[in-house]
């Protein structure tokens, strides 16, 4: 899982670099598309492993516990309503 996450960070940097090159008219879209495909593969692999390692919120709560947690959650102002 950690290696997939690290690879995703590296790919994000390379994608940003490729986007800047394309904006400057230097880079091509073939490399950019290839990087996007690699990022998709890595993201799916990381998500799959997160589920299998039970790192997702859904795997941590039973339906009853999730309902209770939601019910007891703070009723304060939401960040997007500020």
mmCIF file of the N, C-alpha and C atoms, coordinates in Angstrom:
data_MODEL
# 
_entry.id   MODEL 
# 
loop_
_atom_site.group_PDB 
_atom_site.id 
_atom_site.type_symbol 
_atom_site.label_atom_id 
_atom_site.label_alt_id 
_atom_site.label_comp_id 
_atom_site.label_asym_id 
_atom_site.label_entity_id 
_atom_site.label_seq_id 
_atom_site.pdbx_PDB_ins_code 
_atom_site.Cartn_x 
_atom_site.Cartn_y 
_atom_site.Cartn_z 
_atom_site.occupancy 
_atom_site.B_iso_or_equiv 
_atom_site.pdbx_formal_charge 
_atom_site.auth_seq_id 
_atom_site.auth_comp_id 
_atom_site.auth_asym_id 
_atom_site.auth_atom_id 
_atom_site.pdbx_PDB_model_num 
ATOM 1   N N  . UNK A 1 1  ? 0.828   -1.188 0.000   1.00 0.00 ? 1  UNK A N  1 
ATOM 2   C CA . UNK A 1 1  ? 0.000   0.000  0.000   1.00 0.00 ? 1  UNK A CA 1 
ATOM 3   C C  . UNK A 1 1  ? 0.878   1.260  0.000   1.00 0.00 ? 1  UNK A C  1 
ATOM 4   N N  . UNK A 1 2  ? 1.891   1.253  0.848   1.00 0.00 ? 2  UNK A N  1 
ATOM 5   C CA . UNK A 1 2  ? 2.763   2.427  0.951   1.00 0.00 ? 2  UNK A CA 1 
ATOM 6   C C  . UNK A 1 2  ? 3.504   2.688  -0.356  1.00 0.00 ? 2  UNK A C  1 
ATOM 7   N N  . UNK A 1 3  ? 3.950   1.644  -1.015  1.00 0.00 ? 3  UNK A N  1 
ATOM 8   C CA . UNK A 1 3  ? 4.637   1.830  -2.295  1.00 0.00 ? 3  UNK A CA 1 
ATOM 9   C C  . UNK A 1 3  ? 3.708   2.404  -3.357  1.00 0.00 ? 3  UNK A C  1 
ATOM 10  N N  . UNK A 1 4  ? 2.473   1.952  -3.369  1.00 0.00 ? 4  UNK A N  1 
ATOM 11  C CA . UNK A 1 4  ? 1.504   2.491  -4.322  1.00 0.00 ? 4  UNK A CA 1 
ATOM 12  C C  . UNK A 1 4  ? 1.251   3.970  -4.040  1.00 0.00 ? 4  UNK A C  1 
ATOM 13  N N  . UNK A 1 5  ? 1.141   4.330  -2.770  1.00 0.00 ? 5  UNK A N  1 
ATOM 14  C CA . UNK A 1 5  ? 0.924   5.729  -2.410  1.00 0.00 ? 5  UNK A CA 1 
ATOM 15  C C  . UNK A 1 5  ? 2.127   6.588  -2.814  1.00 0.00 ? 5  UNK A C  1 
ATOM 16  N N  . UNK A 1 6  ? 3.324   6.077  -2.583  1.00 0.00 ? 6  UNK A N  1 
ATOM 17  C CA . UNK A 1 6  ? 4.527   6.811  -2.975  1.00 0.00 ? 6  UNK A CA 1 
ATOM 18  C C  . UNK A 1 6  ? 4.583   6.980  -4.490  1.00 0.00 ? 6  UNK A C  1 
ATOM 19  N N  . UNK A 1 7  ? 4.250   5.931  -5.216  1.00 0.00 ? 7  UNK A N  1 
ATOM 20  C CA . UNK A 1 7  ? 4.231   6.010  -6.675  1.00 0.00 ? 7  UNK A CA 1 
ATOM 21  C C  . UNK A 1 7  ? 3.205   7.030  -7.142  1.00 0.00 ? 7  UNK A C  1 
ATOM 22  N N  . UNK A 1 8  ? 2.069   7.105  -6.472  1.00 0.00 ? 8  UNK A N  1 
ATOM 23  C CA . UNK A 1 8  ? 1.053   8.108  -6.813  1.00 0.00 ? 8  UNK A CA 1 
ATOM 24  C C  . UNK A 1 8  ? 1.586   9.525  -6.632  1.00 0.00 ? 8  UNK A C  1 
ATOM 25  N N  . UNK A 1 9  ? 2.361   9.750  -5.579  1.00 0.00 ? 9  UNK A N  1 
ATOM 26  C CA . UNK A 1 9  ? 2.931   11.077 -5.360  1.00 0.00 ? 9  UNK A CA 1 
ATOM 27  C C  . UNK A 1 9  ? 3.937   11.430 -6.452  1.00 0.00 ? 9  UNK A C  1 
ATOM 28  N N  . UNK A 1 10 ? 4.761   10.466 -6.827  1.00 0.00 ? 10 UNK A N  1 
ATOM 29  C CA . UNK A 1 10 ? 5.736   10.692 -7.895  1.00 0.00 ? 10 UNK A CA 1 
ATOM 30  C C  . UNK A 1 10 ? 5.011   10.981 -9.209  1.00 0.00 ? 10 UNK A C  1 
ATOM 31  N N  . UNK A 1 11 ? 3.987   10.199 -9.500  1.00 0.00 ? 11 UNK A N  1 
ATOM 32  C CA . UNK A 1 11 ? 3.223   10.415 -10.725 1.00 0.00 ? 11 UNK A CA 1 
ATOM 33  C C  . UNK A 1 11 ? 2.536   11.777 -10.723 1.00 0.00 ? 11 UNK A C  1 
ATOM 34  N N  . UNK A 1 12 ? 2.038   12.214 -9.572  1.00 0.00 ? 12 UNK A N  1 
ATOM 35  C CA . UNK A 1 12 ? 1.398   13.527 -9.493  1.00 0.00 ? 12 UNK A CA 1 
ATOM 36  C C  . UNK A 1 12 ? 2.392   14.627 -9.844  1.00 0.00 ? 12 UNK A C  1 
ATOM 37  N N  . UNK A 1 13 ? 3.620   14.501 -9.363  1.00 0.00 ? 13 UNK A N  1 
ATOM 38  C CA . UNK A 1 13 ? 4.649   15.486 -9.706  1.00 0.00 ? 13 UNK A CA 1 
ATOM 39  C C  . UNK A 1 13 ? 4.963   15.466 -11.194 1.00 0.00 ? 13 UNK A C  1 
ATOM 40  N N  . UNK A 1 14 ? 5.085   14.270 -11.750 1.00 0.00 ? 14 UNK A N  1 
ATOM 41  C CA . UNK A 1 14 ? 5.389   14.158 -13.179 1.00 0.00 ? 14 UNK A CA 1 
ATOM 42  C C  . UNK A 1 14 ? 4.244   14.673 -14.041 1.00 0.00 ? 14 UNK A C  1 
ATOM 43  N N  . UNK A 1 15 ? 3.010   14.448 -13.598 1.00 0.00 ? 15 UNK A N  1 
ATOM 44  C CA . UNK A 1 15 ? 1.852   14.953 -14.338 1.00 0.00 ? 15 UNK A CA 1 
ATOM 45  C C  . UNK A 1 15 ? 1.835   16.476 -14.303 1.00 0.00 ? 15 UNK A C  1 
ATOM 46  N N  . UNK A 1 16 ? 2.123   17.058 -13.150 1.00 0.00 ? 16 UNK A N  1 
ATOM 47  C CA . UNK A 1 16 ? 2.178   18.519 -13.051 1.00 0.00 ? 16 UNK A CA 1 
ATOM 48  C C  . UNK A 1 16 ? 3.252   19.085 -13.976 1.00 0.00 ? 16 UNK A C  1 
ATOM 49  N N  . UNK A 1 17 ? 4.402   18.422 -14.011 1.00 0.00 ? 17 UNK A N  1 
ATOM 50  C CA . UNK A 1 17 ? 5.490   18.851 -14.889 1.00 0.00 ? 17 UNK A CA 1 
ATOM 51  C C  . UNK A 1 17 ? 5.062   18.751 -16.352 1.00 0.00 ? 17 UNK A C  1 
ATOM 52  N N  . UNK A 1 18 ? 4.409   17.662 -16.710 1.00 0.00 ? 18 UNK A N  1 
ATOM 53  C CA . UNK A 1 18 ? 3.950   17.467 -18.089 1.00 0.00 ? 18 UNK A CA 1 
ATOM 54  C C  . UNK A 1 18 ? 2.901   18.513 -18.460 1.00 0.00 ? 18 UNK A C  1 
ATOM 55  N N  . UNK A 1 19 ? 2.036   18.866 -17.515 1.00 0.00 ? 19 UNK A N  1 
ATOM 56  C CA . UNK A 1 19 ? 1.021   19.897 -17.774 1.00 0.00 ? 19 UNK A CA 1 
ATOM 57  C C  . UNK A 1 19 ? 1.677   21.247 -18.043 1.00 0.00 ? 19 UNK A C  1 
ATOM 58  N N  . UNK A 1 20 ? 2.719   21.574 -17.248 1.00 0.00 ? 20 UNK A N  1 
ATOM 59  C CA . UNK A 1 20 ? 3.427   22.833 -17.471 1.00 0.00 ? 20 UNK A CA 1 
ATOM 60  C C  . UNK A 1 20 ? 4.108   22.840 -18.837 1.00 0.00 ? 20 UNK A C  1 
ATOM 61  N N  . UNK A 1 21 ? 4.696   21.709 -19.221 1.00 0.00 ? 21 UNK A N  1 
ATOM 62  C CA . UNK A 1 21 ? 5.350   21.622 -20.528 1.00 0.00 ? 21 UNK A CA 1 
ATOM 63  C C  . UNK A 1 21 ? 4.335   21.779 -21.650 1.00 0.00 ? 21 UNK A C  1 
ATOM 64  N N  . UNK A 1 22 ? 3.168   21.155 -21.500 1.00 0.00 ? 22 UNK A N  1 
ATOM 65  C CA . UNK A 1 22 ? 2.135   21.278 -22.529 1.00 0.00 ? 22 UNK A CA 1 
ATOM 66  C C  . UNK A 1 22 ? 1.645   22.723 -22.632 1.00 0.00 ? 22 UNK A C  1 
ATOM 67  N N  . UNK A 1 23 ? 1.532   23.409 -21.500 1.00 0.00 ? 23 UNK A N  1 
ATOM 68  C CA . UNK A 1 23 ? 1.094   24.805 -21.512 1.00 0.00 ? 23 UNK A CA 1 
ATOM 69  C C  . UNK A 1 23 ? 2.121   25.692 -22.216 1.00 0.00 ? 23 UNK A C  1 
ATOM 70  N N  . UNK A 1 24 ? 3.402   25.330 -22.095 1.00 0.00 ? 24 UNK A N  1 
ATOM 71  C CA . UNK A 1 24 ? 4.465   26.084 -22.753 1.00 0.00 ? 24 UNK A CA 1 
ATOM 72  C C  . UNK A 1 24 ? 4.638   25.678 -24.207 1.00 0.00 ? 24 UNK A C  1 
ATOM 73  N N  . UNK A 1 25 ? 3.915   24.637 -24.623 1.00 0.00 ? 25 UNK A N  1 
ATOM 74  C CA . UNK A 1 25 ? 4.016   24.165 -26.004 1.00 0.00 ? 25 UNK A CA 1 
ATOM 75  C C  . UNK A 1 25 ? 5.219   23.280 -26.257 1.00 0.00 ? 25 UNK A C  1 
ATOM 76  N N  . UNK A 1 26 ? 5.843   22.767 -25.203 1.00 0.00 ? 26 UNK A N  1 
ATOM 77  C CA . UNK A 1 26 ? 7.049   21.951 -25.331 1.00 0.00 ? 26 UNK A CA 1 
ATOM 78  C C  . UNK A 1 26 ? 6.721   20.464 -25.343 1.00 0.00 ? 26 UNK A C  1 
ATOM 79  N N  . UNK A 1 27 ? 5.865   20.018 -24.446 1.00 0.00 ? 27 UNK A N  1 
ATOM 80  C CA . UNK A 1 27 ? 5.584   18.593 -24.280 1.00 0.00 ? 27 UNK A CA 1 
ATOM 81  C C  . UNK A 1 27 ? 4.436   18.118 -25.142 1.00 0.00 ? 27 UNK A C  1 
ATOM 82  N N  . UNK A 1 28 ? 4.400   16.798 -25.311 1.00 0.00 ? 28 UNK A N  1 
ATOM 83  C CA . UNK A 1 28 ? 3.332   16.191 -26.087 1.00 0.00 ? 28 UNK A CA 1 
ATOM 84  C C  . UNK A 1 28 ? 2.271   15.589 -25.199 1.00 0.00 ? 28 UNK A C  1 
ATOM 85  N N  . UNK A 1 29 ? 1.162   15.254 -25.806 1.00 0.00 ? 29 UNK A N  1 
ATOM 86  C CA . UNK A 1 29 ? 0.057   14.690 -25.034 1.00 0.00 ? 29 UNK A CA 1 
ATOM 87  C C  . UNK A 1 29 ? 0.196   13.184 -24.836 1.00 0.00 ? 29 UNK A C  1 
ATOM 88  N N  . UNK A 1 30 ? 1.034   12.530 -25.630 1.00 0.00 ? 30 UNK A N  1 
ATOM 89  C CA . UNK A 1 30 ? 1.177   11.075 -25.506 1.00 0.00 ? 30 UNK A CA 1 
ATOM 90  C C  . UNK A 1 30 ? 1.752   10.707 -24.143 1.00 0.00 ? 30 UNK A C  1 
ATOM 91  N N  . UNK A 1 31 ? 2.803   11.409 -23.720 1.00 0.00 ? 31 UNK A N  1 
ATOM 92  C CA . UNK A 1 31 ? 3.391   11.126 -22.412 1.00 0.00 ? 31 UNK A CA 1 
ATOM 93  C C  . UNK A 1 31 ? 2.394   11.455 -21.303 1.00 0.00 ? 31 UNK A C  1 
ATOM 94  N N  . UNK A 1 32 ? 1.682   12.555 -21.469 1.00 0.00 ? 32 UNK A N  1 
ATOM 95  C CA . UNK A 1 32 ? 0.687   12.979 -20.481 1.00 0.00 ? 32 UNK A CA 1 
ATOM 96  C C  . UNK A 1 32 ? -0.396  11.916 -20.319 1.00 0.00 ? 32 UNK A C  1 
ATOM 97  N N  . UNK A 1 33 ? -0.911  11.429 -21.424 1.00 0.00 ? 33 UNK A N  1 
ATOM 98  C CA . UNK A 1 33 ? -1.947  10.376 -21.359 1.00 0.00 ? 33 UNK A CA 1 
ATOM 99  C C  . UNK A 1 33 ? -1.412  9.113  -20.696 1.00 0.00 ? 33 UNK A C  1 
ATOM 100 N N  . UNK A 1 34 ? -0.164  8.771  -21.016 1.00 0.00 ? 34 UNK A N  1 
ATOM 101 C CA . UNK A 1 34 ? 0.452   7.591  -20.397 1.00 0.00 ? 34 UNK A CA 1 
ATOM 102 C C  . UNK A 1 34 ? 0.561   7.743  -18.890 1.00 0.00 ? 34 UNK A C  1 
ATOM 103 N N  . UNK A 1 35 ? 0.946   8.930  -18.445 1.00 0.00 ? 35 UNK A N  1 
ATOM 104 C CA . UNK A 1 35 ? 1.053   9.182  -17.010 1.00 0.00 ? 35 UNK A CA 1 
ATOM 105 C C  . UNK A 1 35 ? -0.310  9.107  -16.334 1.00 0.00 ? 35 UNK A C  1 
ATOM 106 N N  . UNK A 1 36 ? -1.338  9.619  -17.009 1.00 0.00 ? 36 UNK A N  1 
ATOM 107 C CA . UNK A 1 36 ? -2.687  9.552  -16.434 1.00 0.00 ? 36 UNK A CA 1 
ATOM 108 C C  . UNK A 1 36 ? -3.160  8.111  -16.303 1.00 0.00 ? 36 UNK A C  1 
ATOM 109 N N  . UNK A 1 37 ? -2.824  7.286  -17.284 1.00 0.00 ? 37 UNK A N  1 
ATOM 110 C CA . UNK A 1 37 ? -3.204  5.867  -17.213 1.00 0.00 ? 37 UNK A CA 1 
ATOM 111 C C  . UNK A 1 37 ? -2.476  5.175  -16.074 1.00 0.00 ? 37 UNK A C  1 
ATOM 112 N N  . UNK A 1 38 ? -1.183  5.484  -15.915 1.00 0.00 ? 38 UNK A N  1 
ATOM 113 C CA . UNK A 1 38 ? -0.424  4.894  -14.810 1.00 0.00 ? 38 UNK A CA 1 
ATOM 114 C C  . UNK A 1 38 ? -0.993  5.329  -13.464 1.00 0.00 ? 38 UNK A C  1 
ATOM 115 N N  . UNK A 1 39 ? -1.369  6.603  -13.365 1.00 0.00 ? 39 UNK A N  1 
ATOM 116 C CA . UNK A 1 39 ? -1.949  7.093  -12.114 1.00 0.00 ? 39 UNK A CA 1 
ATOM 117 C C  . UNK A 1 39 ? -3.251  6.375  -11.802 1.00 0.00 ? 39 UNK A C  1 
ATOM 118 N N  . UNK A 1 40 ? -4.058  6.131  -12.822 1.00 0.00 ? 40 UNK A N  1 
ATOM 119 C CA . UNK A 1 40 ? -5.317  5.420  -12.623 1.00 0.00 ? 40 UNK A CA 1 
ATOM 120 C C  . UNK A 1 40 ? -5.069  4.006  -12.108 1.00 0.00 ? 40 UNK A C  1 
ATOM 121 N N  . UNK A 1 41 ? -4.106  3.322  -12.704 1.00 0.00 ? 41 UNK A N  1 
ATOM 122 C CA . UNK A 1 41 ? -3.783  1.947  -12.282 1.00 0.00 ? 41 UNK A CA 1 
ATOM 123 C C  . UNK A 1 41 ? -3.296  1.939  -10.840 1.00 0.00 ? 41 UNK A C  1 
ATOM 124 N N  . UNK A 1 42 ? -2.411  2.877  -10.499 1.00 0.00 ? 42 UNK A N  1 
ATOM 125 C CA . UNK A 1 42 ? -1.876  2.933  -9.138  1.00 0.00 ? 42 UNK A CA 1 
ATOM 126 C C  . UNK A 1 42 ? -2.956  3.310  -8.129  1.00 0.00 ? 42 UNK A C  1 
ATOM 127 N N  . UNK A 1 43 ? -3.831  4.232  -8.492  1.00 0.00 ? 43 UNK A N  1 
ATOM 128 C CA . UNK A 1 43 ? -4.898  4.640  -7.573  1.00 0.00 ? 43 UNK A CA 1 
ATOM 129 C C  . UNK A 1 43 ? -5.847  3.483  -7.298  1.00 0.00 ? 43 UNK A C  1 
ATOM 130 N N  . UNK A 1 44 ? -6.173  2.740  -8.330  1.00 0.00 ? 44 UNK A N  1 
ATOM 131 C CA . UNK A 1 44 ? -7.056  1.576  -8.131  1.00 0.00 ? 44 UNK A CA 1 
ATOM 132 C C  . UNK A 1 44 ? -6.389  0.523  -7.250  1.00 0.00 ? 44 UNK A C  1 
ATOM 133 N N  . UNK A 1 45 ? -5.105  0.300  -7.473  1.00 0.00 ? 45 UNK A N  1 
ATOM 134 C CA . UNK A 1 45 ? -4.377  -0.686 -6.671  1.00 0.00 ? 45 UNK A CA 1 
ATOM 135 C C  . UNK A 1 45 ? -4.318  -0.241 -5.208  1.00 0.00 ? 45 UNK A C  1 
ATOM 136 N N  . UNK A 1 46 ? -4.034  1.041  -4.973  1.00 0.00 ? 46 UNK A N  1 
ATOM 137 C CA . UNK A 1 46 ? -3.973  1.546  -3.601  1.00 0.00 ? 46 UNK A CA 1 
ATOM 138 C C  . UNK A 1 46 ? -5.336  1.452  -2.928  1.00 0.00 ? 46 UNK A C  1 
ATOM 139 N N  . UNK A 1 47 ? -6.390  1.812  -3.642  1.00 0.00 ? 47 UNK A N  1 
ATOM 140 C CA . UNK A 1 47 ? -7.737  1.739  -3.069  1.00 0.00 ? 47 UNK A CA 1 
ATOM 141 C C  . UNK A 1 47 ? -8.113  0.296  -2.747  1.00 0.00 ? 47 UNK A C  1 
ATOM 142 N N  . UNK A 1 48 ? -7.775  -0.608 -3.635  1.00 0.00 ? 48 UNK A N  1 
ATOM 143 C CA . UNK A 1 48 ? -8.056  -2.024 -3.410  1.00 0.00 ? 48 UNK A CA 1 
ATOM 144 C C  . UNK A 1 48 ? -7.333  -2.523 -2.160  1.00 0.00 ? 48 UNK A C  1 
ATOM 145 N N  . UNK A 1 49 ? -6.073  -2.153 -2.010  1.00 0.00 ? 49 UNK A N  1 
ATOM 146 C CA . UNK A 1 49 ? -5.323  -2.581 -0.833  1.00 0.00 ? 49 UNK A CA 1 
ATOM 147 C C  . UNK A 1 49 ? -5.848  -1.919 0.441   1.00 0.00 ? 49 UNK A C  1 
ATOM 148 N N  . UNK A 1 50 ? -6.281  -0.667 0.349   1.00 0.00 ? 50 UNK A N  1 
ATOM 149 C CA . UNK A 1 50 ? -6.842  0.012  1.521   1.00 0.00 ? 50 UNK A CA 1 
ATOM 150 C C  . UNK A 1 50 ? -8.076  -0.723 2.019   1.00 0.00 ? 50 UNK A C  1 
ATOM 151 N N  . UNK A 1 51 ? -8.891  -1.196 1.095   1.00 0.00 ? 51 UNK A N  1 
ATOM 152 C CA . UNK A 1 51 ? -10.083 -1.961 1.481   1.00 0.00 ? 51 UNK A CA 1 
ATOM 153 C C  . UNK A 1 51 ? -9.668  -3.286 2.109   1.00 0.00 ? 51 UNK A C  1 
ATOM 154 N N  . UNK A 1 52 ? -8.740  -3.972 1.478   1.00 0.00 ? 52 UNK A N  1 
ATOM 155 C CA . UNK A 1 52 ? -8.323  -5.272 1.995   1.00 0.00 ? 52 UNK A CA 1 
ATOM 156 C C  . UNK A 1 52 ? -7.617  -5.168 3.351   1.00 0.00 ? 52 UNK A C  1 
ATOM 157 N N  . UNK A 1 53 ? -6.916  -4.048 3.561   1.00 0.00 ? 53 UNK A N  1 
ATOM 158 C CA . UNK A 1 53 ? -6.251  -3.829 4.847   1.00 0.00 ? 53 UNK A CA 1 
ATOM 159 C C  . UNK A 1 53 ? -7.190  -3.208 5.879   1.00 0.00 ? 53 UNK A C  1 
ATOM 160 N N  . UNK A 1 54 ? -8.434  -2.988 5.469   1.00 0.00 ? 54 UNK A N  1 
ATOM 161 C CA . UNK A 1 54 ? -9.469  -2.433 6.328   1.00 0.00 ? 54 UNK A CA 1 
ATOM 162 C C  . UNK A 1 54 ? -9.092  -1.046 6.838   1.00 0.00 ? 54 UNK A C  1 
ATOM 163 N N  . UNK A 1 55 ? -8.565  -0.214 5.943   1.00 0.00 ? 55 UNK A N  1 
ATOM 164 C CA . UNK A 1 55 ? -8.192  1.148  6.285   1.00 0.00 ? 55 UNK A CA 1 
ATOM 165 C C  . UNK A 1 55 ? -9.316  2.146  6.020   1.00 0.00 ? 55 UNK A C  1 
ATOM 166 N N  . UNK A 1 56 ? -10.337 1.718  5.305   1.00 0.00 ? 56 UNK A N  1 
ATOM 167 C CA . UNK A 1 56 ? -11.429 2.624  4.958   1.00 0.00 ? 56 UNK A CA 1 
ATOM 168 C C  . UNK A 1 56 ? -12.389 2.779  6.127   1.00 0.00 ? 56 UNK A C  1 
ATOM 169 N N  . UNK A 1 57 ? -13.073 3.916  6.186   1.00 0.00 ? 57 UNK A N  1 
ATOM 170 C CA . UNK A 1 57 ? -14.028 4.161  7.265   1.00 0.00 ? 57 UNK A CA 1 
ATOM 171 C C  . UNK A 1 57 ? -15.134 3.116  7.283   1.00 0.00 ? 57 UNK A C  1 
ATOM 172 N N  . UNK A 1 58 ? -15.559 2.702  6.115   1.00 0.00 ? 58 UNK A N  1 
ATOM 173 C CA . UNK A 1 58 ? -16.640 1.730  6.034   1.00 0.00 ? 58 UNK A CA 1 
ATOM 174 C C  . UNK A 1 58 ? -16.280 0.427  6.735   1.00 0.00 ? 58 UNK A C  1 
ATOM 175 N N  . UNK A 1 59 ? -15.010 0.041  6.687   1.00 0.00 ? 59 UNK A N  1 
ATOM 176 C CA . UNK A 1 59 ? -14.614 -1.219 7.307   1.00 0.00 ? 59 UNK A CA 1 
ATOM 177 C C  . UNK A 1 59 ? -14.437 -1.093 8.811   1.00 0.00 ? 59 UNK A C  1 
ATOM 178 N N  . UNK A 1 60 ? -14.377 0.127  9.320   1.00 0.00 ? 60 UNK A N  1 
ATOM 179 C CA . UNK A 1 60 ? -14.155 0.322  10.752  1.00 0.00 ? 60 UNK A CA 1 
ATOM 180 C C  . UNK A 1 60 ? -15.445 0.346  11.555  1.00 0.00 ? 60 UNK A C  1 
ATOM 181 N N  . UNK A 1 61 ? -16.548 0.586  10.911  1.00 0.00 ? 61 UNK A N  1 
ATOM 182 C CA . UNK A 1 61 ? -17.819 0.729  11.620  1.00 0.00 ? 61 UNK A CA 1 
ATOM 183 C C  . UNK A 1 61 ? -18.812 -0.326 11.168  1.00 0.00 ? 61 UNK A C  1 
ATOM 184 N N  . UNK A 1 62 ? -19.578 -0.807 12.133  1.00 0.00 ? 62 UNK A N  1 
ATOM 185 C CA . UNK A 1 62 ? -20.745 -1.601 11.775  1.00 0.00 ? 62 UNK A CA 1 
ATOM 186 C C  . UNK A 1 62 ? -21.837 -0.597 11.412  1.00 0.00 ? 62 UNK A C  1 
ATOM 187 N N  . UNK A 1 63 ? -22.858 -1.014 10.692  1.00 0.00 ? 63 UNK A N  1 
ATOM 188 C CA . UNK A 1 63 ? -23.929 -0.062 10.357  1.00 0.00 ? 63 UNK A CA 1 
ATOM 189 C C  . UNK A 1 63 ? -24.542 0.616  11.581  1.00 0.00 ? 63 UNK A C  1 
ATOM 190 N N  . UNK A 1 64 ? -24.711 -0.129 12.668  1.00 0.00 ? 64 UNK A N  1 
ATOM 191 C CA . UNK A 1 64 ? -25.297 0.451  13.877  1.00 0.00 ? 64 UNK A CA 1 
ATOM 192 C C  . UNK A 1 64 ? -24.352 1.482  14.495  1.00 0.00 ? 64 UNK A C  1 
ATOM 193 N N  . UNK A 1 65 ? -23.063 1.161  14.539  1.00 0.00 ? 65 UNK A N  1 
ATOM 194 C CA . UNK A 1 65 ? -22.085 2.097  15.100  1.00 0.00 ? 65 UNK A CA 1 
ATOM 195 C C  . UNK A 1 65 ? -21.988 3.359  14.243  1.00 0.00 ? 65 UNK A C  1 
ATOM 196 N N  . UNK A 1 66 ? -22.070 3.214  12.933  1.00 0.00 ? 66 UNK A N  1 
ATOM 197 C CA . UNK A 1 66 ? -22.017 4.377  12.043  1.00 0.00 ? 66 UNK A CA 1 
ATOM 198 C C  . UNK A 1 66 ? -23.223 5.277  12.269  1.00 0.00 ? 66 UNK A C  1 
ATOM 199 N N  . UNK A 1 67 ? -24.388 4.685  12.462  1.00 0.00 ? 67 UNK A N  1 
ATOM 200 C CA . UNK A 1 67 ? -25.596 5.472  12.717  1.00 0.00 ? 67 UNK A CA 1 
ATOM 201 C C  . UNK A 1 67 ? -25.466 6.241  14.030  1.00 0.00 ? 67 UNK A C  1 
ATOM 202 N N  . UNK A 1 68 ? -24.948 5.570  15.061  1.00 0.00 ? 68 UNK A N  1 
ATOM 203 C CA . UNK A 1 68 ? -24.757 6.216  16.352  1.00 0.00 ? 68 UNK A CA 1 
ATOM 204 C C  . UNK A 1 68 ? -23.742 7.348  16.252  1.00 0.00 ? 68 UNK A C  1 
ATOM 205 N N  . UNK A 1 69 ? -22.649 7.116  15.544  1.00 0.00 ? 69 UNK A N  1 
ATOM 206 C CA . UNK A 1 69 ? -21.620 8.151  15.386  1.00 0.00 ? 69 UNK A CA 1 
ATOM 207 C C  . UNK A 1 69 ? -22.170 9.354  14.636  1.00 0.00 ? 69 UNK A C  1 
ATOM 208 N N  . UNK A 1 70 ? -22.966 9.117  13.617  1.00 0.00 ? 70 UNK A N  1 
ATOM 209 C CA . UNK A 1 70 ? -23.570 10.209 12.864  1.00 0.00 ? 70 UNK A CA 1 
ATOM 210 C C  . UNK A 1 70 ? -24.554 10.979 13.738  1.00 0.00 ? 70 UNK A C  1 
ATOM 211 N N  . UNK A 1 71 ? -25.318 10.256 14.509  1.00 0.00 ? 71 UNK A N  1 
ATOM 212 C CA . UNK A 1 71 ? -26.316 10.876 15.382  1.00 0.00 ? 71 UNK A CA 1 
ATOM 213 C C  . UNK A 1 71 ? -25.648 11.741 16.448  1.00 0.00 ? 71 UNK A C  1 
ATOM 214 N N  . UNK A 1 72 ? -24.514 11.293 16.969  1.00 0.00 ? 72 UNK A N  1 
ATOM 215 C CA . UNK A 1 72 ? -23.815 12.008 18.036  1.00 0.00 ? 72 UNK A CA 1 
ATOM 216 C C  . UNK A 1 72 ? -22.810 13.037 17.514  1.00 0.00 ? 72 UNK A C  1 
ATOM 217 N N  . UNK A 1 73 ? -22.689 13.162 16.218  1.00 0.00 ? 73 UNK A N  1 
ATOM 218 C CA . UNK A 1 73 ? -21.725 14.101 15.644  1.00 0.00 ? 73 UNK A CA 1 
ATOM 219 C C  . UNK A 1 73 ? -22.103 15.537 15.983  1.00 0.00 ? 73 UNK A C  1 
ATOM 220 N N  . UNK A 1 74 ? -21.115 16.373 15.977  1.00 0.00 ? 74 UNK A N  1 
ATOM 221 C CA . UNK A 1 74 ? -21.314 17.790 16.273  1.00 0.00 ? 74 UNK A CA 1 
ATOM 222 C C  . UNK A 1 74 ? -22.312 18.401 15.305  1.00 0.00 ? 74 UNK A C  1 
ATOM 223 N N  . UNK A 1 75 ? -23.204 19.210 15.833  1.00 0.00 ? 75 UNK A N  1 
ATOM 224 C CA . UNK A 1 75 ? -24.210 19.885 15.015  1.00 0.00 ? 75 UNK A CA 1 
ATOM 225 C C  . UNK A 1 75 ? -23.778 21.312 14.700  1.00 0.00 ? 75 UNK A C  1 
ATOM 226 N N  . UNK A 1 76 ? -22.498 21.622 14.840  1.00 0.00 ? 76 UNK A N  1 
ATOM 227 C CA . UNK A 1 76 ? -21.978 22.961 14.617  1.00 0.00 ? 76 UNK A CA 1 
ATOM 228 C C  . UNK A 1 76 ? -22.016 23.377 13.170  1.00 0.00 ? 76 UNK A C  1 
ATOM 229 N N  . UNK A 1 77 ? -21.438 24.517 12.896  1.00 0.00 ? 77 UNK A N  1 
ATOM 230 C CA . UNK A 1 77 ? -21.393 25.076 11.556  1.00 0.00 ? 77 UNK A CA 1 
ATOM 231 C C  . UNK A 1 77 ? -20.420 24.262 10.698  1.00 0.00 ? 77 UNK A C  1 
ATOM 232 N N  . UNK A 1 78 ? -20.861 23.922 9.524   1.00 0.00 ? 78 UNK A N  1 
ATOM 233 C CA . UNK A 1 78 ? -20.016 23.163 8.601   1.00 0.00 ? 78 UNK A CA 1 
ATOM 234 C C  . UNK A 1 78 ? -18.989 24.098 7.983   1.00 0.00 ? 78 UNK A C  1 
ATOM 235 N N  . UNK A 1 79 ? -17.782 23.613 7.655   1.00 0.00 ? 79 UNK A N  1 
ATOM 236 C CA . UNK A 1 79 ? -16.735 24.493 7.124   1.00 0.00 ? 79 UNK A CA 1 
ATOM 237 C C  . UNK A 1 79 ? -17.140 25.244 5.875   1.00 0.00 ? 79 UNK A C  1 
ATOM 238 N N  . UNK A 1 80 ? -17.949 24.652 5.013   1.00 0.00 ? 80 UNK A N  1 
ATOM 239 C CA . UNK A 1 80 ? -18.325 25.314 3.768   1.00 0.00 ? 80 UNK A CA 1 
ATOM 240 C C  . UNK A 1 80 ? -19.440 26.333 3.963   1.00 0.00 ? 80 UNK A C  1 
ATOM 241 N N  . UNK A 1 81 ? -20.019 26.380 5.150   1.00 0.00 ? 81 UNK A N  1 
ATOM 242 C CA . UNK A 1 81 ? -21.075 27.346 5.442   1.00 0.00 ? 81 UNK A CA 1 
ATOM 243 C C  . UNK A 1 81 ? -20.536 28.602 6.123   1.00 0.00 ? 81 UNK A C  1 
ATOM 244 N N  . UNK A 1 82 ? -19.242 28.654 6.345   1.00 0.00 ? 82 UNK A N  1 
ATOM 245 C CA . UNK A 1 82 ? -18.627 29.813 7.027   1.00 0.00 ? 82 UNK A CA 1 
ATOM 246 C C  . UNK A 1 82 ? -18.459 30.941 6.065   1.00 0.00 ? 82 UNK A C  1 
# 
